Amino acid sequence: MATTKTLFYIFAFIFSLHLSPAHTGKILVVPVEGSHWINIKVLMMELYQRGHKLTVMRPSNSIYIDESSDHFKVENIRLSDDHALSREQFEEYALNWILSNAFPKDVSSFSTAWEFIRTIGTGTQTATATLTAVFENKELMERLRTSGFDLVLADPFNVGGVMLANYLKLPLVFFGRWMPTEDIHFAIAPSPLSYVPVIHSRVTDRMTFPERIKNVLLYTMYFLASRVLVYPVYDELCKRYLDSEVSVFELYQRADIYLMKVDFVFEFPRPTMPNAVYIGGFQCQTPKPLPQELQEFMDSSEQGVVVFSLGTLVKTLPLKIAREIAAGLAQLPERVIWRYTGEKPDTLGNNTKTMTWLPQNDLLSHPNIKAFLSHGGENGIYEAIYHGVPVVGVPLFGDQYENILRLKAKGAAVMLDNLLDVTSTEIFNAVRLVIDNPSYGAAMKHISKLHRDTPVSPRDTAVFWTEFVMRHNGAEHLRAVGNDLPWYQYYVLDVIGALVATLAVIIYLSWKVLGAIIKICLRGRKSKQD
């Protein structure tokens, strides 16, 4: 007995050694607010549990990023209190912005894109103030320089990550797919506009000729706006603080690994690169037990349950819209759980339970769930995919329209285009369609099976490649040299020009030689006649 127990402890010790990380390091994290922070924090906790030490760069006016933690160190960047808002003030401001910009009278792709560009311009001013505060703080920069970091882990939407990695001469891992102005795929991989849609194009990868025209024009619009209005601002900061002529766009192309929160089960297939690692559904996890009251509510619903959430920011709605939604939901035989904190509309049905916060992932895993009413945020969409729940989409802004469009194209969702003018009948009919037509549920369950059928989980994949970069001090061998080529070489215009010029010379010389031969022949014939 004693021998058996001794052997057990020996094997357990050896097994624990096998599981422990071969290399633990120090990581500087440069995150972004809101849901971006929630996601990257999941990766941070995984790294913390493996023994890594993390330091987070946090602006003093941050609302969601932890001000202190037992799991990681926080470097607070002091900013002017003029721009500081409480969480309530920020959410009220964000809601007003969403309601005024998400439902314009002119809902064309170009008007939406222009509003998107204007928003980016405003964000660039805020980002510039934060970056200046970081690099002008000599004590902070010296502390960062001497802290012995092994890696920068950054959200690509925050330019601070790529600049700090360059300044500290550290390898860089990006977590996310969105640069300040575009999908990072367009910066690192070939992206044929014939079948790769740009944001706000509202098209699939199977485009008609007019849709391809729109896609090209939108790409051109974003390209010019970013190169004229956005990147030059950051390039000036690079010259000032990095003492380098390299552009911010080039720095983005030099990252070691891009952890893309994308799964091609959901995303349209497109060209990619060896250092782009796909971790779509990264945040999804095995559900936790529901609170007792909520568990009883779910279990006792004989007809099933519909979950409705418009994300972190949109927890309330103008009363007119809320009344229409509530009236539509009240007609359903299913029960409804609605994340909502505003004034309760008088049309709210007895079947509808409103809550200020939802354990969304846990609810979507319940067998009685029939449909998910969602704004199309990345987190919610992947949770719906993970648990195989069909979606009724009501997109608000950003990439949400495209997210729902992708599910719609795969037969797993229906879309309500404009929440501002939605009627109770449209809400009711959309939910009924998704529930009563079995093709939607079947399509989503098929997508879910494909998404889950992977040898390594997205979370473990993200941890592996982060640690890989630390172990090898980068992953330069995975970076394509094409990103370093001038544009005329990348598109082989110099080769085409040389070949065309050579062909032209050959044709010209051949013409001259042929002309000379003809003249000689004509002279010879004339001499014989004479």
WOPEQUI-V115877 format. One record per helix or strand of 3 or more residues. SS is the DSSP state (H for helix, E for strand). FROM is the first residue (numbers start at 1). TO is the last residue. If there is no record, write none. Layout:
# WOPEQUI-V115877
SS & FROM & TO
SS & FROM & TO
This chain:
# WOPEQUI-V115877
H & 2 & 19
E & 26 & 30
H & 35 & 49
E & 53 & 59
E & 73 & 77
H & 81 & 83
H & 87 & 101
H & 109 & 136
H & 138 & 145
E & 151 & 154
H & 159 & 168
E & 171 & 175
H & 185 & 188
H & 209 & 241
H & 248 & 253
E & 257 & 260
E & 276 & 278
H & 292 & 299
E & 305 & 309
H & 319 & 330
E & 335 & 339
E & 352 & 355
H & 360 & 364
E & 369 & 374
H & 378 & 387
E & 391 & 393
H & 400 & 409
E & 413 & 415
H & 419 & 421
H & 424 & 436
H & 438 & 452
H & 458 & 472
H & 476 & 478
H & 481 & 484
H & 487 & 490
H & 493 & 529
